[in-house]
């Protein structure tokens, strides 16, 4: 059964539920690079300043993918919720970035 987005939180509890079992850390990792076209387009955007929308869109897609992978791993571990969710990003170099979504996979039950 798929973990619903309402069962994923940055908090360490879910109102109306109690943690029946702490399974462990679930994570989703995505490593992405920018395309040459995106790099050139973003370079042009930096000339004018402001939000670099090409990079913003790439970052949002990458975070969403890492989030989905984290949920999938938690499901495979037998969880029905993920608490304490965090994101981390690391520039690996040469336009390559790692995005990590992680949290604690748990089994929760209604109180």
C-alpha positions, 0 to 999 in steps of 0.5 A: 500500500502506498504511503499517502503524502498526509502520512509524511511529515517533518515533525516527529509525530502525526496527530491522531496516531501513535507510533507502533513501530520504528523501522529505521531510516528511509532515504531517496537519493537523486544525482542530477546534472544540468544539460548544456542547453540548461546551463547556457540558458541559466547563464543568460538569466544570471546576466539579468539577475533574479530567480534563475528559473531553469535551475529552480525548476530542476531543483524542484523536480529533483527534490520531488523525485528524491521524496518519491524514492524515500517514500518507496523505500519506506513502503518496501520496509513495511512502513505506513508513514515517514516522520522527521523528513529532511532534505540535503543537497550537495554540489558534487562539482561540474554542475552535478548535484545530489539531493537526498530526502530522508526520514524515519520509516514508522508504522503508525496506528490511529489512537 
